Amino acid sequence: MSFFEIAPKLTELDKRVMGKVENIFKSIDMTTEYNQQKVLAAFIKNRVSETDLGISTGYGYGDSGRETLERIMAECMGAEDSLIRHSFASGTHTLAVALFGLLRPNDSVLVVTGRPYDTITGVFGIDNVPDGSLADFGVKYNEVALKPDGTVDIEAMKAELSARKYKVVYIQRSRGYSLRPSLLIADIEKICKAVREVDNDTYIMVDNCYGEFVEDREPCEVGADLVAGSLIKNPGGAIAPTGGYIAGRADLVEKCSYRMTCAGVGREVGATLGHNRELFMGLFSAPHVVGEALKTAVYAAAVFEELGYEATPKFDEPRGDIIESVTLGNREALIAFCQGMQSGAPVDSFVVPEPWDMPGYDDPVIMAAGAFTLGASIELSADAPLREPYAVWMQGAINFHSGKTGVLLALQSMLDKGALSI
């Protein structure tokens, strides 16, 4: 730690924690190796060539690289088909395309993981029915509250499905700005089985953001009909500069393609403009980068637990995504944490984050995100709304070594600002 001013007590804490997490890191490495071999096998099976990495312009007709990449993504997600495009502006945009692809006026959607996170509420039109939301198009929304322990209420879900016809059951795998546990693949499997006990026709859609390659199975392999996510999270491997993906049943992916472009055209258009190479490289690197992010999350949990804070998940608990949340308890500690983490970023380390009124959020939000790709939460970042219980959500790290340094600098900032005593 000679490059950074880290208090001796923190370096001693680091040594203790590294001993505690050694076996967990070995388990992460096993999952990483499995997923890396799965991705490599998909690349080889689909005969990726130099020509696939090229450029298409205009309409993008006959872009063999785009078509090859979508076959590979489908295989990696255990799905029949996929769309993977740089033209998806964000994860929320990708999810919106999928939802509008599946739902029609007077259809109903049931969210079974409680209140969705802030940015997707406008898509559903939950609160104020903004112009262009699903509600504005006559789609009816309902949700099943989580149980007190934050898990999905399977019996309440089944009762609601028995009482009313739903076109889509929507599962949010990650927690958003809540402290409920993220869903393991085994949890998603139970939900899918329970839905099928009541209704064989409803579409099961999973918001898979932050969950790709965390385990050795994906939601489509356990009963989900469709998954969607962002390429500047896990599956972009910190190389994809933007974009998203949708994967699942071929007929449903086709429906989504008509919303992505237009009816009658669908997936056949969409110039890649030279982004194929970055998307191929990102997907290939994704399992390893996800493993590094998981190690960083485990380390952060272990460090803060040693200091008496509540971290979720706990350092030795199973993980369904790359996110680690720590309840810091007060505004000052939260701001100091984010400012310290920003100081360890490779880009914009000199910037001092402050809370601001970010579009799509109900409370002021503070974000530490010194990333090579703007907003890429597969790179080390931390963010939080300024509200009780003043928890911070941390995710990402291209490599564990820089991720660990970022965590230590967050602690050092808290120490320097009087928000932490050791």
CORHU-V479426 format. One record per backbone hydrogen bond with DSSP energy under -1.0 kcal/mol. NH is the residue of the N-H (numbers start at 1). CO is the residue of the C=O. Records with the same first field share a line. If there is no record, write none. Layout:
NH: CO  CO
This chain:
4: 1
6: 4
10: 7
11: 7
12: 8
13: 9
14: 10
15: 11
16: 12
17: 13
18: 14
19: 15
20: 16
21: 17
25: 21
26: 22
27: 23
28: 24
29: 25
30: 26
31: 27
32: 28
33: 29
34: 30
35: 31
36: 32
37: 33
38: 34
39: 35
40: 36
41: 37
42: 38
43: 39
44: 40
45: 41
46: 42
47: 44
48: 43
52: 49
53: 50
54: 51
60: 57
63: 60
64: 62
67: 63
68: 64
69: 65
70: 66
71: 67
72: 68
73: 69
74: 70
75: 71
76: 72
77: 73
78: 75
79: 74
81: 248
83: 246
85: 244
94: 90
95: 91
96: 92
97: 93
98: 94
99: 95
100: 96
101: 97
102: 98
103: 99
106: 138
107: 104
109: 140
110: 168
111: 142
112: 170
114: 144
120: 117
124: 120
125: 121
126: 121
133: 130
134: 123
137: 133
138: 135
139: 134
140: 107
142: 109
144: 111
147: 151
150: 147
154: 152
157: 153
158: 154
159: 155
160: 156
161: 157
162: 158
163: 159
164: 160
167: 108
168: 108
169: 203
170: 110
171: 205
173: 207
178: 176
183: 173
188: 184
189: 185
190: 186
191: 187
192: 188
193: 189
194: 190
195: 191
196: 192
197: 193
198: 195
199: 195
203: 167
205: 169
206: 226
207: 171
208: 206  228
211: 208
214: 211
221: 218
222: 219
224: 219
225: 204
226: 204
227: 247
228: 206
229: 245
231: 243
236: 233
237: 234
239: 236
240: 236
244: 85
245: 229
246: 83
247: 227
248: 81
249: 225
253: 249
254: 250
255: 251
256: 252
257: 253
258: 254
260: 256
261: 257
265: 262
266: 262
268: 265
270: 59
273: 56
275: 272
279: 275
280: 276
281: 277
282: 278
283: 279
284: 280
285: 281
286: 282
289: 285
290: 286
291: 287
292: 288
293: 289
294: 290
295: 291
296: 292
297: 293
298: 294
299: 295
300: 296
301: 297
302: 298
303: 299
304: 300
305: 301
306: 302
307: 303
308: 305
309: 304
312: 325
317: 314
322: 210
324: 394
325: 312
326: 392
327: 310
328: 390
329: 389
334: 330
335: 331
336: 332
337: 333
338: 334
339: 335
340: 336
341: 337
342: 338
343: 339
344: 341
345: 342
351: 348
356: 365
358: 356
361: 358
365: 356
366: 384
368: 382
371: 369
376: 373
378: 232
379: 376
381: 395
382: 368
383: 393
384: 366
386: 364
387: 385
390: 387
392: 326
393: 383
394: 324
395: 381
397: 378
403: 399
404: 400
405: 401
406: 402
407: 403
408: 404
409: 405
410: 406
411: 407
412: 408
413: 409
414: 410
415: 411
416: 412
417: 413
418: 415
419: 414
